[in-house]
Amino acid sequence: MLPLPALEQAQKDFVNYQGAGMSIIEMSHRGKHYDAVHQAALAAVREVLSVPEDYDVLLLQGGATMQFAMIPMNFIKAGTTAEYVHTGEWAKKAIGDGKKVGATRITWSGESEGFKRMPSPDEIKAGSDAAYVHLCGNETIGGIEYQDFPQLGDVPVVVDMSSHIGSRDIPWDRIDMVYAGAQKNMGPAGLGVVIAKKSFIASANADLPAYLSYQRHAAADSLYNTPPVFAIYMMKLTLDWVRENGGIDGMKALAAARSQAVYAAIDNSGGWYNCPVDRASRSKMNVVWRLPSEDLEKKFIAEATAAGFNGLKGHRSVGGCRASMYNAMPVEGAEKLAQFMADFQRANA
């Protein structure tokens, strides 16, 4: 879901952008109109996310999935090992690509517990040969989220924040790189946002194909090749909306209100709805729950869809139900879902 004001502004500008006689998606990415959009988008990321000056902001194609390969290609060196914290499906994908590139090690895994929680910061230990430690900040499928991040001293910490970036503060003193696909909280699909400490990028391997080098993109201000112009433009409009609605503090308040409404419906059901996630790891972006039977789950999803609640079917790998509630979703939507859940229980319990 994108903010309605951002969509309406894009609609207004789409055919004739600021009197230029053409759409933003027809213009040269080297022209003055797009250059202004590009620089404004970079500045908006810095402002909204409070990015320190000693970090680079990169706007890349390939989304977060491209970073699964780019990170190990850039930072695994001879004699070093990439360390991964295995918390679910998205961490697993990152681990899989890391293994194809170089030496990797899983430093903590929640697999034996069914990925029901995130590790506490003190459970994450880095080896002396660690090139970096990679975390997935929010697992959308399992509905688990880090509430706090580890501090690992000289070992770089890399965090995939695709599904909760822009909804919480980022402790930059603990994190060397954040990356995210924009399509959850920052804009439409087709854009990957990478924010990394300049010194970390400077340490990267230099003998890489051009597009796969963070150093190349940083040196070119994310204009080494034709950028995803429209996705960047929409991200800028989305971040404008975030800024106008209280910035990160405003988004934190909205995320808390939405998730609390749905978790309350689960917790007040007397166990009829069951959230399998450890309470300390509950995600504010993706709330998951089960019903007493799969038949009831199918009925719930069918009736919810008919009532206008879309996308509540859980991932095929875990089943159940899942409500994904990103920044632009009104709190009213979560409150109406909670009411629907209560009504469905009364009718079917």
C-alpha positions as CSV (number, residue, x, y, z in Angstrom):
1,M,0.0,0.0,0.0
2,L,1.3,3.4,-1.0
3,P,0.1,6.7,0.5
4,L,-2.9,8.1,-1.4
5,P,-1.4,11.7,-1.5
6,A,1.7,10.2,-3.2
7,L,-0.4,8.3,-5.8
8,E,-2.5,11.4,-6.5
9,Q,0.6,13.6,-7.0
10,A,2.0,11.0,-9.4
11,Q,-1.3,10.9,-11.2
12,K,-1.3,14.7,-11.5
13,D,2.3,14.8,-12.8
14,F,2.3,11.7,-14.9
15,V,1.6,13.0,-18.4
16,N,3.2,16.4,-18.2
17,Y,5.8,16.6,-15.4
18,Q,6.1,20.2,-14.1
19,G,5.3,21.6,-17.5
20,A,8.1,19.7,-19.3
21,G,5.7,18.4,-21.9
22,M,6.5,14.8,-21.1
23,S,6.2,12.2,-18.3
24,I,8.9,11.6,-15.7
25,I,9.3,8.1,-17.2
26,E,10.1,9.5,-20.6
27,M,12.8,11.9,-19.6
28,S,16.6,11.4,-19.7
29,H,18.0,10.3,-16.4
30,R,20.8,12.8,-17.1
31,G,18.4,15.8,-17.6
32,K,17.7,18.5,-15.1
33,H,14.2,17.4,-14.1
34,Y,15.2,13.9,-13.1
35,D,18.4,15.1,-11.5
36,A,16.4,17.2,-9.2
37,V,14.2,14.2,-8.3
38,H,17.2,12.0,-7.8
39,Q,18.9,14.4,-5.4
40,A,15.7,15.1,-3.6
41,A,15.1,11.4,-3.1
42,L,18.6,10.8,-1.7
43,A,18.2,13.8,0.6
44,A,14.8,12.5,1.7
45,V,16.2,9.1,2.7
46,R,18.9,10.8,4.7
47,E,16.5,13.1,6.5
48,V,13.7,10.6,7.2
49,L,16.0,7.8,8.3
50,S,18.5,10.1,10.1
51,V,21.4,8.7,8.1
52,P,24.8,9.9,9.4
53,E,27.1,11.8,7.1
54,D,29.6,9.0,7.0
55,Y,27.2,6.7,5.3
56,D,26.5,6.5,1.5
57,V,22.9,6.1,0.2
58,L,22.6,4.0,-2.9
59,L,19.5,3.5,-5.1
60,L,19.9,0.3,-7.1
61,Q,17.9,-2.0,-9.3
62,G,17.3,-5.6,-8.3
63,G,15.6,-5.0,-5.0
64,A,16.8,-6.7,-1.8
65,T,17.3,-10.0,-3.6
66,M,20.2,-8.6,-5.6
67,Q,21.9,-7.7,-2.3
68,F,21.9,-11.3,-1.2
69,A,24.6,-11.8,-3.8
70,M,26.2,-8.4,-3.9
71,I,27.0,-8.3,-0.2
72,P,29.2,-11.5,-0.1
73,M,30.7,-10.6,-3.5
74,N,31.9,-7.3,-2.1
75,F,32.9,-8.3,1.4
76,I,34.0,-11.9,1.6
77,K,37.8,-11.9,1.3
78,A,40.4,-14.7,1.5
79,G,40.7,-15.9,5.0
80,T,37.3,-14.5,6.1
81,T,33.9,-16.0,6.6
82,A,30.5,-14.4,6.2
83,E,28.3,-15.1,9.2
84,Y,24.5,-15.3,9.0
85,V,21.8,-15.4,11.6
86,H,19.1,-17.9,10.4
87,T,15.7,-16.6,11.4
88,G,13.5,-17.8,8.5
89,E,12.8,-17.9,4.8
90,W,14.4,-14.6,3.9
91,A,17.5,-15.2,6.0
92,K,17.7,-18.6,4.3
93,K,17.7,-17.0,0.8
94,A,20.5,-14.7,1.8
95,I,22.5,-17.7,3.2
96,G,22.0,-19.6,0.0
97,D,23.5,-16.9,-2.1
98,G,26.3,-16.3,0.3
99,K,27.3,-20.0,0.1
100,K,27.6,-19.7,-3.7
101,V,30.0,-16.8,-3.3
102,G,32.4,-17.8,-0.5
103,A,32.9,-19.2,3.0
104,T,29.8,-18.8,5.1
105,R,28.8,-19.9,8.6
106,I,25.5,-19.8,10.5
107,T,26.2,-18.3,13.8
108,W,22.6,-18.7,15.3
109,S,19.6,-20.6,14.0
110,G,16.0,-20.6,15.1
111,E,15.2,-23.6,12.9
112,S,15.0,-26.1,15.7
113,E,12.4,-23.9,17.4
114,G,10.3,-23.5,14.3
115,F,11.5,-19.9,13.7
116,K,9.2,-18.6,16.5
117,R,11.5,-15.9,17.8
118,M,14.5,-13.7,17.1
119,P,17.7,-14.2,19.1
120,S,18.4,-11.7,21.8
121,P,21.4,-9.5,21.1
122,D,23.7,-11.4,23.5
123,E,23.0,-14.7,21.7
124,I,24.7,-13.4,18.5
125,K,28.5,-13.9,18.6
126,A,30.9,-13.1,15.8
127,G,33.9,-15.2,15.0
128,S,37.4,-13.7,14.8
129,D,37.4,-14.3,11.0
130,A,33.9,-12.8,10.4
131,A,33.7,-10.6,7.3
132,Y,30.3,-9.4,8.5
133,V,27.3,-10.7,10.4
134,H,24.1,-10.7,8.4
135,L,20.6,-10.4,10.0
136,C,17.1,-10.2,8.5
137,G,15.4,-7.6,10.7
138,N,11.8,-8.7,10.1
139,E,10.8,-12.1,8.7
140,T,7.5,-11.4,6.9
141,I,6.5,-15.1,6.6
142,G,7.1,-16.0,10.3
143,G,5.9,-12.7,11.7
144,I,9.0,-12.1,13.8
145,E,11.0,-8.9,14.2
146,Y,14.1,-7.9,16.1
147,Q,13.2,-5.5,18.9
148,D,16.9,-4.7,19.4
149,F,20.1,-5.3,17.4
150,P,23.4,-6.6,18.6
151,Q,26.6,-4.5,18.9
152,L,29.5,-6.5,17.6
153,G,32.4,-4.1,17.9
154,D,34.7,-4.2,14.9
155,V,32.7,-6.8,13.0
156,P,30.4,-5.1,10.5
157,V,26.6,-5.8,11.0
158,V,24.5,-5.9,7.8
159,V,20.7,-5.9,8.2
160,D,18.0,-6.7,5.6
161,M,15.3,-4.2,6.6
162,S,13.1,-4.7,3.6
163,S,9.8,-5.1,5.4
164,H,10.2,-2.6,8.3
165,I,12.5,0.1,7.2
166,G,10.9,3.5,7.8
167,S,8.8,2.2,10.7
168,R,11.3,2.4,13.5
169,D,14.6,4.1,14.5
170,I,17.8,2.6,13.1
171,P,20.7,2.4,15.6
172,W,23.4,3.5,13.3
173,D,26.1,3.1,15.9
174,R,25.5,-0.7,15.7
175,I,24.9,-1.2,12.0
176,D,27.3,-0.8,9.1
177,M,24.9,-1.5,6.3
178,V,21.1,-1.5,5.9
179,Y,19.4,-2.6,2.7
180,A,15.8,-2.9,1.7
181,G,13.5,-3.5,-1.2
182,A,11.4,-0.4,-1.4
183,Q,8.1,-2.1,-2.0
184,K,6.9,-2.4,1.6
185,N,7.3,1.0,3.2
186,M,9.1,3.2,0.8
187,G,7.6,3.0,-2.7
188,P,6.8,0.6,-5.5
189,A,8.7,-2.5,-6.6
190,G,11.8,-2.3,-8.6
191,L,14.1,-0.3,-6.3
192,G,16.7,-1.4,-3.8
193,V,17.9,1.0,-1.1
194,V,21.4,0.4,0.3
195,I,22.7,2.6,3.2
196,A,26.3,1.7,4.1
197,K,29.1,3.2,6.1
198,K,31.6,4.8,3.7
199,S,34.5,3.0,5.3
200,F,32.7,-0.3,4.9
201,I,32.2,0.3,1.2
202,A,35.8,1.4,0.9
203,S,36.9,-2.0,2.2
204,A,35.0,-3.9,-0.5
205,N,36.6,-6.0,-3.1
206,A,37.4,-3.9,-6.1
207,D,37.7,-6.6,-8.9
208,L,34.0,-7.0,-9.5
209,P,31.8,-6.5,-12.6
210,A,30.8,-2.9,-12.7
211,Y,27.2,-3.1,-11.7
212,L,28.0,-5.4,-8.8
213,S,30.4,-3.0,-7.1
214,Y,29.1,-0.8,-4.3
215,Q,32.2,1.3,-4.8
216,R,31.2,2.0,-8.4
217,H,27.7,3.0,-7.5
218,A,28.8,5.2,-4.6
219,A,31.3,7.0,-6.8
220,A,28.6,7.7,-9.4
221,D,26.0,8.9,-6.9
222,S,23.8,5.9,-7.9
223,L,23.8,7.1,-11.6
224,Y,26.4,4.7,-13.0
225,N,23.6,3.3,-15.2
226,T,20.0,4.3,-15.9
227,P,18.3,4.2,-12.5
228,P,14.8,3.0,-11.9
229,V,13.5,6.5,-12.5
230,F,9.8,6.1,-11.7
231,A,10.4,4.0,-8.6
232,I,12.8,6.6,-7.2
233,Y,10.3,9.4,-8.0
234,M,7.6,7.5,-6.1
235,M,9.9,6.8,-3.2
236,K,10.5,10.5,-2.9
237,L,6.8,11.2,-2.8
238,T,6.3,8.5,-0.3
239,L,9.0,9.9,2.0
240,D,7.5,13.3,1.7
241,W,4.3,11.8,3.1
242,V,6.2,10.2,5.9
243,R,7.8,13.5,6.7
244,E,4.5,15.3,6.7
245,N,3.0,12.6,9.0
246,G,5.5,12.9,11.9
247,G,8.5,11.2,10.3
248,I,9.8,8.0,12.0
249,D,8.1,8.9,15.3
250,G,4.8,9.2,13.4
251,M,5.3,5.8,11.7
252,K,6.3,4.1,14.9
253,A,3.0,5.3,16.5
254,L,1.0,4.1,13.5
255,A,2.8,0.7,13.5
256,A,2.1,0.2,17.2
257,A,-1.6,1.1,16.9
258,R,-2.2,-1.2,13.9
259,S,-0.4,-4.2,15.4
260,Q,-1.8,-3.7,18.8
261,A,-5.4,-3.8,17.4
262,V,-4.9,-7.1,15.7
263,Y,-2.8,-8.7,18.5
264,A,-5.5,-7.7,21.0
265,A,-8.1,-9.6,18.8
266,I,-5.9,-12.7,19.0
267,D,-5.0,-12.4,22.7
268,N,-8.6,-11.7,23.8
269,S,-10.0,-14.7,21.9
270,G,-9.4,-17.2,24.7
271,G,-7.0,-19.1,22.5
272,W,-9.4,-19.5,19.6
273,Y,-7.0,-17.5,17.5
274,N,-3.4,-18.4,18.2
275,C,-0.3,-16.4,17.4
276,P,2.7,-18.9,17.3
277,V,5.3,-16.2,17.8
278,D,7.1,-15.5,21.0
279,R,5.6,-12.3,22.4
280,A,9.0,-10.6,22.6
281,S,9.6,-11.1,18.9
282,R,6.2,-10.2,17.5
283,S,6.4,-8.2,14.3
284,K,4.6,-4.9,14.0
285,M,4.5,-5.2,10.2
286,N,3.3,-8.8,9.8
287,V,0.9,-10.4,12.3
288,V,0.4,-14.1,11.9
289,W,-2.2,-16.4,13.5
290,R,-3.9,-19.8,13.3
291,L,-7.5,-20.8,13.8
292,P,-8.7,-24.1,15.4
293,S,-8.7,-25.9,12.0
294,E,-7.6,-25.5,8.4
295,D,-11.2,-25.6,7.3
296,L,-12.0,-22.7,9.6
297,E,-9.0,-20.9,8.2
298,K,-10.2,-21.4,4.6
299,K,-13.7,-20.1,5.6
300,F,-12.1,-17.1,7.5
301,I,-10.0,-16.1,4.5
302,A,-13.0,-16.5,2.0
303,E,-15.3,-14.4,4.2
304,A,-12.6,-11.8,4.9
305,T,-11.8,-11.5,1.2
306,A,-15.5,-11.0,0.4
307,A,-15.7,-8.3,3.1
308,G,-12.8,-6.4,1.5
309,F,-9.8,-7.7,3.5
310,N,-7.2,-8.7,1.0
311,G,-4.1,-10.8,1.3
312,L,-4.8,-12.5,4.6
313,K,-3.8,-16.0,3.5
314,G,-0.6,-17.1,5.2
315,H,2.5,-18.0,3.2
316,R,2.1,-21.5,1.6
317,S,5.1,-22.8,3.6
318,V,3.5,-22.1,6.9
319,G,-0.3,-21.8,6.3
320,G,-2.6,-19.9,8.6
321,C,-3.3,-16.2,8.3
322,R,-1.2,-13.2,8.0
323,A,-2.0,-9.5,8.0
324,S,0.8,-7.3,6.5
325,M,0.4,-3.7,7.7
326,Y,2.9,-1.3,6.3
327,N,3.3,2.4,6.8
328,A,0.6,3.7,4.5
329,M,-2.1,1.4,5.8
330,P,-4.6,3.4,8.0
331,V,-5.1,2.3,11.6
332,E,-8.8,2.1,10.8
333,G,-8.0,-0.9,8.5
334,A,-6.5,-2.8,11.4
335,E,-9.3,-1.9,13.7
336,K,-11.9,-3.1,11.2
337,L,-9.9,-6.4,10.8
338,A,-9.9,-6.8,14.5
339,Q,-13.7,-6.3,14.6
340,F,-14.2,-8.8,11.8
341,M,-12.1,-11.4,13.7
342,A,-14.2,-10.9,16.8
343,D,-17.4,-11.3,14.7
344,F,-16.1,-14.4,12.9
345,Q,-15.3,-16.0,16.2
346,R,-18.7,-15.4,17.7
347,A,-20.3,-16.9,14.6
348,N,-18.1,-19.9,14.4
349,A,-16.7,-20.8,17.8
